[in-house]
Amino acid sequence: MEVDCRGKKCPEPVIMTKRALDSIESGEVVAIVDSEVARDNVIKLAKHNGFKYSCEKKGGEYRIRIEKNLGEVKRGEGKDREKSSWVLLITADALGKGPEELGKLLMKNYIYTLKELSFPPECIMFINRGVYLTTKGSEVLDTLKELEAGGVEVLSCGTCLDYYGLKGELAVGGITNMYAIAEKLSQFRAVVL
């Protein structure tokens, strides 16, 4: 199976390749990419899952052959499932320090990528400027709605919504309080952005 990822920006080449691999029990997937970054990211996907791979360069393109054999168990399955329960606390509407436009793009890509994980978070909680992501006008509303429909609990801090005057603008998930947030953070492995 060939996956044409040319011209696709991060994280699309990895997601497209992962979907192709997930769609087969065994066989070969060839990802075609046209940047070194995409090549490296697809190779990391293969390595992370323990799949054999090879890479061939032709002109400005790379062909990454990934072999998936019947019976291979991906990381995070079986016994490791119990260790994979986690919650996500998002504290801003942009990811990292630097230009705001880049930070917002990175946050959008991160949230989009969550729905492709084998084990997405149990709950995503939004505090401070993070609540802008759950309100009308957010570029990630559709993705958050998909995550919620798939069983991920989506919660926004009521105090934060009030502070920013956004309580009536909430477009996905429910409203929560700091006690409930602290309780979830103490019960699960937590990732804070």
Contact map, one row per residue, 1 for C-alpha under 8 A:
1110000000000000000100000001110000000000000000000000000000000000000000000000000000000000000000000000000000000000000000000000000000000000000000000000000000000000000000000000000000000000000000000
1111000000000000000000000000111100000000000000000000000000000000000000000000000000000000000000000000000000000000000000000000000000000000000000000000000000000000000000000000000000000000000000000
1111100000000001100100000000111100000000000000000000000000000000000000000000000000000000000000000000000000000000000000000000000000000000000000000000000000000000000000000000000000000000000000000
0111110000000000000000000000001110000000000000000000000000000000000000000000000000000000000000000000000000000000000000000000000000000000000000000000000000000000000000000000000000000000000000000
0011111100011001000000000000001111000000000000000000000000000000000000000000000000000000000000000000000000000000000000000000000000000000000000000000000000000000000000000000000000000000000000000
0001111100000000000000000000000111000000000000000000000000000000000000000000000000000000000000000000000000000000000000000000000000000000000000000000000000000000000000000000000000000000000000000
0000111110000000000000000000000011000000000000000000000000000000000000000000000000000000000000000000000000000000000000000000000000000000000000000000000000000000000000000000000000000000000000000
0000111111011000000000000000000000000000000000000000000000000000000000000000000000000000000000000000000000000000000000000000000000000000000000000000000000000000000000000000000000000000000000000
0000001111111000000000000000000000000100000000000000000000000000000000000000000000000000000000000000000000000000000000000000000000000000000000000000000000000000000000000000000000000000000000000
0000000111111100000000000000000000000100000000000000000000000000000000000000000000000000000000000000000000001000000000000000000000000000000000000000000000000000000000000000000000000000000000000
0000000011111110000000000000000000000000000000000000000000000000000000000000000000000000000000000000000000001000100000000000000000000000000000000000000000000000000000000000000000000000000000000
0000100111111111000000000000000000000000000000000000000000000000000000000000000000000000000000000000000000000000000000000000000000000000000000000000000000000000000000000000000000000000000000000
0000100111111111100000000000001010000100010000000000000000000000000000000000000000000000000000000000000000000000000000000000000000000000000000000000000000000000000000000000000000000000000000000
0000000001111111110000000000000000000100110010000000000000000000000000000000000000000000000000000000000000000000000000000000000000000000000000000000000000000000000000000000000000000000000000000
0000000000111111111000000000000000000000000000000000000000000000000000000000000000000000000000000000000000000000100100000000000000000000000000000000000000000000000000000000000000000000000000000
0010100000011111111100000000000000000000000000000000000000000000000000000000000000000000000000000000000000000000000000000000000000000000000000000000000000000000000000000000000000000000000000000
0010000000001111111110000000101000000000010000000000000000000000000000000000000000000000000000000000000000000000000000000000000000000000000000000000000000000000000000000000000000000000000000000
0000000000000111111111000000000000000000000010000000000000000000000000000000000000000000000000000000000000000000000000000000000000000000000000000000000000000000000000000000000000000000000000000
0000000000000011111111100000000000000000000000000000000000000000000000000000000000000000000000000000000000000000000000000000000000000000000000000000000000000000000000000000000000000000000000000
1010000000000001111111110000100000000000000000000000000000000000000000000000000000000000000000000000000000000000000000000000000000000000000000000000000000000000000000000000000000000000000000000
0000000000000000111111111000100000000000000000000000000000000000000100000000000000000000000000000000000000000000000000000000000000000000000000000000000000000000000000000000000000000000000000000
0000000000000000011111111000000000000000000000000000000000000000000000000000000000000000000000000000000000000000000000000000000000000000000000000000000000000000000000000000000000000000000000000
0000000000000000001111111000000000000000000000000000000000000000000000000000000000000000000000000000000000000000000000000000000000000000000000000000000000000000000000000000000000000000000000000
0000000000000000000111111110000000000000000000000000000000000000000000000000000000000000000000000000000000000000000000000000000000000000000000000000000000000000000000000000000000000000000000000
0000000000000000000011111110000000000000000000000000000000000000000111100000000000000000000000000000000000000000000000000000000000000000000000000000000000000000000000000000000000000000000000000
0000000000000000000000011111000000000000000000000000000000000000001111000000000000000000000000000000000000000000000000000000000000000000000000000000000000000000000000000000000000000000000000000
0000000000000000000000011111100000000000000000000000000000000000001110000000000000000000000000000000000000000000000000000000000000000000000000000000000000000000000000000000000000000000000000000
1000000000000000000000000111110000000000000000000000000000000000111100000000000000000000000000000000000000000000000000000000000000000000000000000000000000000000000000000000000000000000000000000
1110000000000000100110000011111000000000000000000000000000000000111100000000000000000000000000000000000000000000000000000000000000000000000000000000000000000000000000000000000000000000000000000
1110000000000000000000000001111100000000000000000000000000000011110000000000000000000000000000000000000000000000000000000000000000000000000000000000000000000000000000000000000000000000000000000
0111100000001000100000000000111110000000010000000000000000000111110000000000000000000000000000000000000000000000000000000000000000000000000000000000000000000000000000000000000000000000000000000
0111110000000000000000000000011111000000000000000000000000001111000000000000000000000000000000000000000000000000000000000000000000000000000000000000000000000000000000000000000000000000000000000
0001111000001000000000000000001111100110000000000000000000001110000000000000000000000000000000000000000000000000000000000000000000000000000000000000000000000000000000000000000000000000000000000
0000111000000000000000000000000111110110000000000000000000011100000000000000000000000000000000000000000000000000000000000000000000000000000000000000000000000000000000000000000000000000000000000
0000000000000000000000000000000011111110000000000000000000011100000000000000000000000000000000000000000000000000000000000000000000000000000000000000000000000000000000000000000000000000000000000
0000000000000000000000000000000001111111000000000000000000000000000000000000000000000000000000000000000000000000000000000000000000000000000000000000000000000000000000000000000000000000000000000
0000000000000000000000000000000000111111100000000000000000000000000000000000000000000000000000000000000000000000000000000000000000000000000000000000000000000000000000000000000000000000000000000
0000000011001100000000000000000011111111110000000000000000000000000000000000000000000000000000000000000000000000000000000000000000000000000000000000000000000000000000000000000000000000000000000
0000000000000000000000000000000011111111111000000000000000000101000000000000000000000000000000000000000000000000000000000000000000000000000000000000000000000000000000000000000000000000000000000
0000000000000000000000000000000000011111111100000000000000000000000000000000000000000000000000000000000000000000000000000000000000000000000000000000000000000000000000000000000000000000000000000
0000000000000100000000000000000000001111111110000000000000000000000000000000000000000000000000000000000000000000000000000000000000000000000000000000000000000000000000000000000000000000000000000
0000000000001100100000000000001000000111111111000000000000000001000000000000000000000000000000000000000000000000000000000000000000000000000000000000000000000000000000000000000000000000000000000
0000000000000000000000000000000000000011111111100000100000000001000000000000000000000000000000000000000000000000000000000000000000000000000000000000000000000000000000000000000000000000000000000
0000000000000000000000000000000000000001111111110000000000000000000000000000000000000000000000000000000000000000000000000000000000000000000000000000000000000000000000000000000000000000000000000
0000000000000100010000000000000000000000111111111000000000000000000000000000000000000000000000000000000000000000000000000000000000000000000000000000000000000000000000000000000000000000000000000
0000000000000000000000000000000000000000011111111111100000000000010000000000000000000000000000000000000000000000000000000000000000000000000000000000000000000000000000000000000000000000000000000
0000000000000000000000000000000000000000001111111111000000000000000000000000000000000000000000000000000000000000000000000000000000000000000000000000000000000000000000000000000000000000000000000
0000000000000000000000000000000000000000000111111110000000000000000000000010000000000000000000000000000000000000000000000000000000000000000000000000000000000000000000000000000000000000000000000
0000000000000000000000000000000000000000000011111110000000000000000000000110000000000000000000000000000000000000000000000000000000000000000000000000000000000000000000000000000000000000000000000
0000000000000000000000000000000000000000000001111111000000000000000000000100000000000000000000000000000000000000000000000000000000000000000000000000000000000000000000000000000000000000000000000
0000000000000000000000000000000000000000000001111111100000000000011110000000000000000000000000000000000000000000000000000000000000000000000000000000000000000000000000000000000000000000000000000
0000000000000000000000000000000000000000000001100111110000000000011100000000000000000000000000000000000000000000000000000000000000000000000000000000000000000000000000000000000000000000000000000
0000000000000000000000000000000000000000001001000011111000000001111000000000000000000000000000000000000000000000000000000000000000000000000000000000000000000000000000000000000000000000000000000
0000000000000000000000000000000000000000000000000001111100000001110000000000000000000000000000000000000000000000000000000000000000000000000000000000000000000000000000000000000000000000000000000
0000000000000000000000000000000000000000000000000000111110000111100000000000000000000000000000000000000000000000000000000000000000000000000000000000000000000000000000000000000000000000000000000
0000000000000000000000000000000000000000000000000000011111000111000000000000000000000000000000000000000000000000000000000000000000000000000000000000000000000000000000000000000000000000000000000
0000000000000000000000000000000000000000000000000000001111111110000000000000000000000000000000000000000000000000000000000000000000000000000000000000000000000000000000000000000000000000000000000
0000000000000000000000000000000000000000000000000000000111111110000000000000000000000000000000000000000000000000000000000000000000000000000000000000000000000000000000000000000000000000000000000
0000000000000000000000000000000000000000000000000000000011111000000000000000000000000000000000000000000000000000000000000000000000000000000000000000000000000000000000000000000000000000000000000
0000000000000000000000000000000001100000000000000000000011111100000000000000000000000000000000000000000000000000000000000000000000000000000000000000000000000000000000000000000000000000000000000
0000000000000000000000000000000111100000000000000000000011111110000000000000000000000000000000000000000000000000000000000000000000000000000000000000000000000000000000000000000000000000000000000
0000000000000000000000000000001111100010000000000000001111011111000000000000000000000000000000000000000000000000000000000000000000000000000000000000000000000000000000000000000000000000000000000
0000000000000000000000000000011110000000000000000000001111001111100000000000000000000000000000000000000000000000000000000000000000000000000000000000000000000000000000000000000000000000000000000
0000000000000000000000000000011100000010011000000000111100000111110000000000000000000000000000000000000000000000000000000000000000000000000000000000000000000000000000000000000000000000000000000
0000000000000000000000000001111000000000000000000000111000000011111000000000000000000000000000000000000000000000000000000000000000000000000000000000000000000000000000000000000000000000000000000
0000000000000000000000000001111000000000000001000011110000000001111100000000000000000000000000000000000000000000000000000000000000000000000000000000000000000000000000000000000000000000000000000
0000000000000000000000000111100000000000000000000011100000000000111110000000000000000000000000000000000000000000000000000000000000000000000000000000000000000000000000000000000000000000000000000
0000000000000000000010001111100000000000000000000011000000000000011111010000000000000000000000000000000000000000000000000000000000000000000000000000000000000000000000000000000000000000000000000
0000000000000000000000001110000000000000000000000010000000000000001111110000000000000000000000000000000000000000000000000000000000000000000000000000000000000000000000000000000000000000000000000
0000000000000000000000001100000000000000000000000000000000000000000111110000000000000000000000000000000000000000000000000000000000000000000000000000000000000000000000000000000000000000000000000
0000000000000000000000001000000000000000000000000000000000000000000011111000000000000000000000000000000000000000000000000000000000000000000000000000000000000000000000000000000000000000000000000
0000000000000000000000000000000000000000000000000000000000000000000111111100000000000000000000000000000000000000000000000000000000000000000000000000000000000000000000000000000000000000000000000
0000000000000000000000000000000000000000000000000000000000000000000000111110100000000000000000000000000000000000000000000000000000000000000000000000000000000000000000000000000000000000000000000
0000000000000000000000000000000000000000000000001100000000000000000000011111100000000000000000000000000000000000000000000000000000000000000000000000000000000000000000000000000000000000000000000
0000000000000000000000000000000000000000000000011000000000000000000000001111100100000000000000000000000000000000000000000000000000000000000000000000000000000000000000000000000000000000000000000
0000000000000000000000000000000000000000000000000000000000000000000000000111111110010000000000000000000000000000000001100000000000000000000000000000000000000000000000000000000000000000000000000
0000000000000000000000000000000000000000000000000000000000000000000000001111111110000000000000000000000000000000000000000000000000000000000000000000000000000000000000000000000000000000000000000
0000000000000000000000000000000000000000000000000000000000000000000000000001111110000000000000000000000000000000000000000000000000000000000000000000000000000000000000000000000000000000000000000
0000000000000000000000000000000000000000000000000000000000000000000000000001111111100000000000000000000000000000000000000000000000000000000000000000000000000000000000000000000000000000000000000
0000000000000000000000000000000000000000000000000000000000000000000000000011111111110000000000000000000000000000000000000000000000000000000000000000000000000000000000000000000000000000000000000
0000000000000000000000000000000000000000000000000000000000000000000000000001111111111000000000000000000000000000000000000000000000000000000000000000000000000000000000000000000000000000000000000
0000000000000000000000000000000000000000000000000000000000000000000000000000001111111000000000000000000000000000000000000000000000000000000000000000000000000000000000000000000000000000000000000
0000000000000000000000000000000000000000000000000000000000000000000000000000001111111000000000000000000000000000000000000000000000000000000000000000000000000000000000000000000000000000000000000
0000000000000000000000000000000000000000000000000000000000000000000000000001000111111100000000000000000000000000000000100000000000000000000000000000000000000000000000000000000000000000000000000
0000000000000000000000000000000000000000000000000000000000000000000000000000000011111110000000000000000000000000000000101100000000000000000000000000000000000000000000000000000000000000000110000
0000000000000000000000000000000000000000000000000000000000000000000000000000000000011111000000000000000000000000000000011110000000000000000000000000000000000000000000000000000000000000000111100
0000000000000000000000000000000000000000000000000000000000000000000000000000000000001111100000000000000000000000000000001111100000000000000000000000000000000000000000000000000000000001100111100
0000000000000000000000000000000000000000000000000000000000000000000000000000000000000111110000000000000000000000000000001011100000000000000000000000000000000000000000000000000000000000000001111
0000000000000000000000000000000000000000000000000000000000000000000000000000000000000011111000000000000000000000000000000001111000000000000000000000000000000000000000000000000000000000000001111
0000000000000000000000000000000000000000000000000000000000000000000000000000000000000001111110000000000000000000000000000001111001000000000000000000000000000000000000000000000000000000000000011
0000000000000000000000000000000000000000000000000000000000000000000000000000000000000000111110000000000000000000000000000000011111000000000000000000000000000000000000000000000000000000000000011
0000000000000000000000000000000000000000000000000000000000000000000000000000000000000000011111100000000000000000000000000000011111100000000000000000000000000000000000000000000000000000000000001
0000000000000000000000000000000000000000000000000000000000000000000000000000000000000000011111100000000100100000000000000000000011111000000000000000000000000000000000000000000000000000000000000
0000000000000000000000000000000000000000000000000000000000000000000000000000000000000000000111110001011111100000000000000000000000000000000000000000000000000000000000000000000000000000000000000
0000000000000000000000000000000000000000000000000000000000000000000000000000000000000000000111111000001101100000000000000000000000000000000000000000000000000000000000000000000000000000000000001
0000000000000000000000000000000000000000000000000000000000000000000000000000000000000000000001111100001000000000000000000000000000000000000000000000000000000000000000000000000000000000000000000
0000000000000000000000000000000000000000000000000000000000000000000000000000000000000000000000111111001000000000000000000000000000000000000000000000000000000000000000000000000000000000000000000
0000000000000000000000000000000000000000000000000000000000000000000000000000000000000000000000011111011000000000000000000000000000000000000000000000000000000000000000000000000000000000000000000
0000000000000000000000000000000000000000000000000000000000000000000000000000000000000000000000001111111000000000000000000000000000000000000000000000000000000000000000000000000000000000000000000
0000000000000000000000000000000000000000000000000000000000000000000000000000000000000000000001001111111100000000000000000000000000000000000000000000000000000000000000000000000000000000000000000
0000000000000000000000000000000000000000000000000000000000000000000000000000000000000000000000000011111110000000000000000000000000000000000000000000000000000000000000000000000000000000000000000
0000000000000000000000000000000000000000000000000000000000000000000000000000000000000000000001000111111111000000000000000000000000000000000000000000000000000000000000000000000000000000000000000
0000000000000000000000000000000000000000000000000000000000000000000000000000000000000000000001111111111111100000000000000000000000000000000000000000000000000000000000000000000000000000000000000
0000000000000000000000000000000000000000000000000000000000000000000000000000000000000000000011100001111111110000000000000000000000000000000000000000000000000000000000000000000000000000000000000
0000000000000000000000000000000000000000000000000000000000000000000000000000000000000000000001000000111111111000000000000000000000000000000000000000000000000000000000000000000000000000000000000
0000000000000000000000000000000000000000000000000000000000000000000000000000000000000000000001100000011111111100000000000000000000000000000000000000000000000000000000000000000000000000000000000
0000000000000000000000000000000000000000000000000000000000000000000000000000000000000000000011100000001111111110000000000000000000000000000000000000000000000000000000000000000000000000000000000
0000000000000000000000000000000000000000000000000000000000000000000000000000000000000000000000000000000111111111000000000000000000000000001100000000000000000000000000000000000000000000000000000
0000000001100000000000000000000000000000000000000000000000000000000000000000000000000000000000000000000011111111100000000000000000000000000000000000000000000000000000000000000000000000000000000
0000000000000000000000000000000000000000000000000000000000000000000000000000000000000000000000000000000001111111110000000000000000000000000000000000000000000000000000000000000000000000000000000
0000000000000000000000000000000000000000000000000000000000000000000000000000000000000000000000000000000000111111111000000000000000000000000100110000000000000000000000000000000000000000000000000
0000000000000000000000000000000000000000000000000000000000000000000000000000000000000000000000000000000000011111111100000000000000000000000100100000000000000000000000000000000000000000000000000
0000000000100010000000000000000000000000000000000000000000000000000000000000000000000000000000000000000000001111111110000000000000000000000000000000000000000000000000000000000000000000000000000
0000000000000000000000000000000000000000000000000000000000000000000000000000000000000000000000000000000000000111111110011000000000000000000000000000000000000000000000000000000000000000000000000
0000000000000000000000000000000000000000000000000000000000000000000000000000000000000000000000000000000000000011111110010000000000000000000000100110000000000000000000000000000000000000000000000
0000000000000010000000000000000000000000000000000000000000000000000000000000000000000000000000000000000000000001111111010000000000000000000000000000000000000000000000000000000000000000000000000
0000000000000000000000000000000000000000000000000000000000000000000000000000000000000000000000000000000000000000111111110000000000000000000000000000000000000000000000000000000000000000000000000
0000000000000000000000000000000000000000000000000000000000000000000000000001000000000000000000000000000000000000000111110000000000000000000000000000000000000000000000000000000000000000000000000
0000000000000000000000000000000000000000000000000000000000000000000000000001000000011000000000000000000000000000000011111000000000000000000000000000000000000000000000000000000000000000000000000
0000000000000000000000000000000000000000000000000000000000000000000000000000000000000100000000000000000000000000011111111100000000000000000000000000000100000000000000000000000000000000000000000
0000000000000000000000000000000000000000000000000000000000000000000000000000000000001111000000000000000000000000010000111111000000000000000000000000000100000000000000000000000000000000000000000
0000000000000000000000000000000000000000000000000000000000000000000000000000000000001110000000000000000000000000000000011111000000000000000000000000001110000000000000000000000000000000000000000
0000000000000000000000000000000000000000000000000000000000000000000000000000000000000111000000000000000000000000000000001111100000000000000000000000000111100000000000000000000000000000000000000
0000000000000000000000000000000000000000000000000000000000000000000000000000000000000011110000000000000000000000000000001111110000000000000000000000000111100000000000000000000000000000000000000
0000000000000000000000000000000000000000000000000000000000000000000000000000000000000011110000000000000000000000000000000011111000000000000000000000000001111000000000000000000000001000000000000
0000000000000000000000000000000000000000000000000000000000000000000000000000000000000000111100000000000000000000000000000001111111101100000000000000000000111000000000000000000000000000000000000
0000000000000000000000000000000000000000000000000000000000000000000000000000000000000000111100000000000000000000000000000000111111100000000000000000000000011001000000000000000000000000000000000
0000000000000000000000000000000000000000000000000000000000000000000000000000000000000000001100000000000000000000000000000000011111100000000000000000000000001001000000000000000000000000000000000
0000000000000000000000000000000000000000000000000000000000000000000000000000000000000000001110000000000000000000000000000000011111110000000000000000000000000001000000000000000000000000000000000
0000000000000000000000000000000000000000000000000000000000000000000000000000000000000000011110000000000000000000000000000000011111111100000000000000000000000000000000000000000000000000000000000
0000000000000000000000000000000000000000000000000000000000000000000000000000000000000000000110000000000000000000000000000000011111111110000000000000000000011001100000000000000000000000000000000
0000000000000000000000000000000000000000000000000000000000000000000000000000000000000000000010000000000000000000000000000000000011111110010000000000000000000000000001000000000000000000000000000
0000000000000000000000000000000000000000000000000000000000000000000000000000000000000000000010000000000000000000000000000000010001111110011110000000000000000000000000000000000000000000000000000
0000000000000000000000000000000000000000000000000000000000000000000000000000000000000000000000000000000000000000000000000000010001111111010110010000000000010000000000000111100000000000000000000
0000000000000000000000000000000000000000000000000000000000000000000000000000000000000000000000000000000000000000000000000000000000111111110010000000000000000000000001001111000000000000000000000
0000000000000000000000000000000000000000000000000000000000000000000000000000000000000000000000000000000000000000000000000000000000000111110010000000000000000000000000001110000000000000000000000
0000000000000000000000000000000000000000000000000000000000000000000000000000000000000000000000000000000000000000000000000000000000000011111010000000000000000000000000000000000000000000000000000
0000000000000000000000000000000000000000000000000000000000000000000000000000000000000000000000000000000000000000000000000000000000011111111110000000000000000000000000000000000000000000000000000
0000000000000000000000000000000000000000000000000000000000000000000000000000000000000000000000000000000000010000000000000000000000001000111111000000000000000000000000000000000000000000000000000
0000000000000000000000000000000000000000000000000000000000000000000000000000000000000000000000000000000000010011000000000000000000001100011111110000000000000000000000000000000000000000000000000
0000000000000000000000000000000000000000000000000000000000000000000000000000000000000000000000000000000000000000000000000000000000001111111111111000000000000000000000000011000000000000000000000
0000000000000000000000000000000000000000000000000000000000000000000000000000000000000000000000000000000000000000000000000000000000000000001111111100000000000000000000000000000000000000000000000
0000000000000000000000000000000000000000000000000000000000000000000000000000000000000000000000000000000000000011001000000000000000000000000111111110000000000000000000000000000000000000000000000
0000000000000000000000000000000000000000000000000000000000000000000000000000000000000000000000000000000000000010000000000000000000000100000111111111000001000000000000000001000000000000000000000
0000000000000000000000000000000000000000000000000000000000000000000000000000000000000000000000000000000000000000000000000000000000000000000011111111100000000000000000000001100000000000000000000
0000000000000000000000000000000000000000000000000000000000000000000000000000000000000000000000000000000000000000001000000000000000000000000001111111110000000000000000000000000000000000000000000
0000000000000000000000000000000000000000000000000000000000000000000000000000000000000000000000000000000000000000001000000000000000000000000000111111111100000000000000000000000000000000000000000
0000000000000000000000000000000000000000000000000000000000000000000000000000000000000000000000000000000000000000000000000000000000000000000000011111111111000000000000000000100000000000000000000
0000000000000000000000000000000000000000000000000000000000000000000000000000000000000000000000000000000000000000000000000000000000000000000000001111111100000000000000000000000000000000000000000
0000000000000000000000000000000000000000000000000000000000000000000000000000000000000000000000000000000000000000000000000000000000000000000000000111111100000000000000000000000000000000000000000
0000000000000000000000000000000000000000000000000000000000000000000000000000000000000000000000000000000000000000000000000100000000000000000000000011111110000000000000000000000000000000000000000
0000000000000000000000000000000000000000000000000000000000000000000000000000000000000000000000000000000000000000000000011111000000000000000000000011111111000000000000000000000000000000000000000
0000000000000000000000000000000000000000000000000000000000000000000000000000000000000000000000000000000000000000000000000111000000000000000000000001001111100000000000000000100000000000000000000
0000000000000000000000000000000000000000000000000000000000000000000000000000000000000000000000000000000000000000000000000011100000000000000000010001000111110000000000000001110000000000000000000
0000000000000000000000000000000000000000000000000000000000000000000000000000000000000000000000000000000000000000000000000011110000000000000000000000000011111000000000000000111100000000000000000
0000000000000000000000000000000000000000000000000000000000000000000000000000000000000000000000000000000000000000000000000000111000100100000000000000000001111101100000000000111100000000000000000
0000000000000000000000000000000000000000000000000000000000000000000000000000000000000000000000000000000000000000000000000000111100100000000000000000000000111111100000000000001111000000000000000
0000000000000000000000000000000000000000000000000000000000000000000000000000000000000000000000000000000000000000000000000000000000000000000000000000000000011111110000100000001110000000000000000
0000000000000000000000000000000000000000000000000000000000000000000000000000000000000000000000000000000000000000000000000000000000000000000000000000000000001111111000000000000010000000000000000
0000000000000000000000000000000000000000000000000000000000000000000000000000000000000000000000000000000000000000000000000000001110100000000000000000000000011111111100000000000000000000000000000
0000000000000000000000000000000000000000000000000000000000000000000000000000000000000000000000000000000000000000000000000000000000100000000000000000000000011111111111100000000000000000000000000
0000000000000000000000000000000000000000000000000000000000000000000000000000000000000000000000000000000000000000000000000000000000000000000000000000000000000111111111100000000000000000000000000
0000000000000000000000000000000000000000000000000000000000000000000000000000000000000000000000000000000000000000000000000000000000000000000000000000000000000011111111000000000000000000000000000
0000000000000000000000000000000000000000000000000000000000000000000000000000000000000000000000000000000000000000000000000000000000000000000000000000000000000001111111000000000000000000000000000
0000000000000000000000000000000000000000000000000000000000000000000000000000000000000000000000000000000000000000000000000000000000000000000000000000000000000000111111110000000000000000000000000
0000000000000000000000000000000000000000000000000000000000000000000000000000000000000000000000000000000000000000000000000000000000010010000000000000000000000000111111111100000000000000000000000
0000000000000000000000000000000000000000000000000000000000000000000000000000000000000000000000000000000000000000000000000000000000000000000000000000000000000100110011111100000000000000000000000
0000000000000000000000000000000000000000000000000000000000000000000000000000000000000000000000000000000000000000000000000000000000000000000000000000000000000000000011111100000000000000000000000
0000000000000000000000000000000000000000000000000000000000000000000000000000000000000000000000000000000000000000000000000000000000000011000000000000000000000000000001111110000000000000000000000
0000000000000000000000000000000000000000000000000000000000000000000000000000000000000000000000000000000000000000000000000000000000000111000000000000000000000000000001111111100000000000000000000
0000000000000000000000000000000000000000000000000000000000000000000000000000000000000000000000000000000000000000000000000000000000000111000010000000000000000000000000001111100000000000000000000
0000000000000000000000000000000000000000000000000000000000000000000000000000000000000000000000000000000000000000000000000000000000000110000010011000000001000000000000000111110000000000000000000
0000000000000000000000000000000000000000000000000000000000000000000000000000000000000000000000000000000000000000000000000000000000000100000000001001000011110000000000000111111000000000000000000
0000000000000000000000000000000000000000000000000000000000000000000000000000000000000000000000000000000000000000000000000000000000000000000000000000000001110000000000000001111100000000000000000
0000000000000000000000000000000000000000000000000000000000000000000000000000000000000000000000000000000000000000000000000000000000000000000000000000000000111100000000000000111110000000000000000
0000000000000000000000000000000000000000000000000000000000000000000000000000000000000000000000000000000000000000000000000000000000000000000000000000000000111100000000000000011111011000000000000
0000000000000000000000000000000000000000000000000000000000000000000000000000000000000000000000000000000000000000000000000000000000000000000000000000000000001110000000000000001111111000000000000
0000000000000000000000000000000000000000000000000000000000000000000000000000000000000000000000000000000000000000000000000000000000000000000000000000000000001000000000000000000111111100000000000
0000000000000000000000000000000000000000000000000000000000000000000000000000000000000000000000000000000000000000000000000000000000000000000000000000000000000000000000000000000011111110000000000
0000000000000000000000000000000000000000000000000000000000000000000000000000000000000000000000000000000000000000000000000000000000000000000000000000000000000000000000000000000111111111000000000
0000000000000000000000000000000000000000000000000000000000000000000000000000000000000000000000000000000000000000000000000000100000000000000000000000000000000000000000000000000111111111100000000
0000000000000000000000000000000000000000000000000000000000000000000000000000000000000000000000000000000000000000000000000000000000000000000000000000000000000000000000000000000001111111110000000
0000000000000000000000000000000000000000000000000000000000000000000000000000000000000000000000000000000000000000000000000000000000000000000000000000000000000000000000000000000000111111111000000
0000000000000000000000000000000000000000000000000000000000000000000000000000000000000010000000000000000000000000000000000000000000000000000000000000000000000000000000000000000000011111111100000
0000000000000000000000000000000000000000000000000000000000000000000000000000000000000010000000000000000000000000000000000000000000000000000000000000000000000000000000000000000000001111111111000
0000000000000000000000000000000000000000000000000000000000000000000000000000000000000000000000000000000000000000000000000000000000000000000000000000000000000000000000000000000000000111111110000
0000000000000000000000000000000000000000000000000000000000000000000000000000000000000000000000000000000000000000000000000000000000000000000000000000000000000000000000000000000000000011111110000
0000000000000000000000000000000000000000000000000000000000000000000000000000000000001110000000000000000000000000000000000000000000000000000000000000000000000000000000000000000000000001111111000
0000000000000000000000000000000000000000000000000000000000000000000000000000000000001110000000000000000000000000000000000000000000000000000000000000000000000000000000000000000000000000111111100
0000000000000000000000000000000000000000000000000000000000000000000000000000000000000111100000000000000000000000000000000000000000000000000000000000000000000000000000000000000000000000100111110
0000000000000000000000000000000000000000000000000000000000000000000000000000000000000111100000000000000000000000000000000000000000000000000000000000000000000000000000000000000000000000000011111
0000000000000000000000000000000000000000000000000000000000000000000000000000000000000001111000000000000000000000000000000000000000000000000000000000000000000000000000000000000000000000000001111
0000000000000000000000000000000000000000000000000000000000000000000000000000000000000001111100100000000000000000000000000000000000000000000000000000000000000000000000000000000000000000000000111
